[in-house]
Amino acid sequence: MAVYMVERELPGITLEQLGGAQRAAIETSHRFSDEGKPVRYIRSTYVPGEAKCMCLFEAPSAQRVKEVNEAAQIPFSRIVEALDLTPNA
């Protein structure tokens, strides 16, 4: 499966709301996978000075990632294929 980055503009979001959005992304990804539509939430990076958040998902398509984010009701500005270069060490 490929990795996709979801870009979000989140002006005025609180840390509590950000945590809730992350939980929603994780829970919705699990639900989709349990229903036979595999997708995995990897992680998010939030840039408070710009009110931007980038979230990584692993899925067979950008459409699947879009469906998860729409089902979780988390706003996004775009979804693009990305490379996760986190070292395994």
C-alpha positions as CSV (number, residue, x, y, z in Angstrom):
1,M,0.0,0.0,0.0
2,A,1.1,3.6,-0.6
3,V,1.4,6.4,1.9
4,Y,-0.7,9.5,1.5
5,M,-0.3,12.9,3.2
6,V,-3.5,14.8,4.2
7,E,-3.0,18.5,4.5
8,R,-5.3,20.4,6.8
9,E,-5.8,24.1,7.5
10,L,-7.0,24.3,11.2
11,P,-7.2,28.0,12.3
12,G,-8.4,28.4,15.8
13,I,-8.2,24.7,16.7
14,T,-7.4,23.9,20.4
15,L,-5.1,21.1,21.5
16,E,-8.2,19.3,22.8
17,Q,-9.9,19.5,19.4
18,L,-6.7,18.4,17.7
19,G,-6.5,15.4,19.9
20,G,-10.2,14.6,19.2
21,A,-9.5,14.8,15.5
22,Q,-6.6,12.4,15.8
23,R,-8.7,9.9,17.8
24,A,-11.4,10.2,15.1
25,A,-8.8,9.5,12.3
26,I,-7.5,6.4,14.2
27,E,-10.9,5.0,15.1
28,T,-12.3,5.5,11.7
29,S,-9.3,3.9,10.1
30,H,-9.7,0.9,12.3
31,R,-13.4,0.7,11.5
32,F,-12.8,0.8,7.8
33,S,-10.1,-1.9,8.1
34,D,-12.4,-4.1,10.2
35,E,-15.0,-3.7,7.4
36,G,-12.5,-5.0,4.8
37,K,-11.4,-1.6,3.5
38,P,-7.7,-1.4,4.7
39,V,-6.3,1.9,5.7
40,R,-3.8,2.8,8.5
41,Y,-3.4,6.1,10.2
42,I,0.4,6.6,10.7
43,R,0.9,9.9,12.4
44,S,0.3,13.7,12.3
45,T,2.5,16.7,12.5
46,Y,1.0,20.0,13.6
47,V,2.6,23.4,12.9
48,P,0.9,25.8,15.4
49,G,2.4,29.0,14.0
50,E,0.7,28.3,10.6
51,A,-2.4,26.3,12.0
52,K,-1.5,23.5,9.6
53,C,-1.5,19.8,10.1
54,M,-0.1,17.0,7.9
55,C,-1.3,13.5,8.6
56,L,0.1,10.3,7.0
57,F,-2.1,7.3,6.1
58,E,-1.3,4.1,4.5
59,A,-3.9,2.9,2.0
60,P,-4.4,1.4,-1.4
61,S,-5.7,4.7,-2.9
62,A,-6.1,8.4,-2.2
63,Q,-9.8,7.8,-2.5
64,R,-9.8,5.5,0.5
65,V,-8.0,8.1,2.6
66,K,-10.6,10.7,1.4
67,E,-13.4,8.4,2.5
68,V,-11.9,7.9,5.9
69,N,-11.4,11.6,6.5
70,E,-14.9,12.5,5.3
71,A,-16.4,9.7,7.5
72,A,-14.4,11.0,10.5
73,Q,-15.6,14.6,9.6
74,I,-12.1,16.0,9.7
75,P,-11.5,18.9,7.2
76,F,-8.7,18.7,4.7
77,S,-7.4,20.8,1.8
78,R,-5.7,18.1,-0.2
79,I,-4.5,14.5,-0.2
80,V,-1.3,13.6,-2.1
81,E,0.9,10.5,-2.3
82,A,4.0,10.8,-0.1
83,L,7.1,8.9,1.0
84,D,7.5,8.2,4.8
85,L,11.2,8.4,5.4
86,T,11.2,7.7,9.1
87,P,14.2,5.4,9.9
88,N,13.5,2.0,11.5
89,A,16.4,2.3,13.9
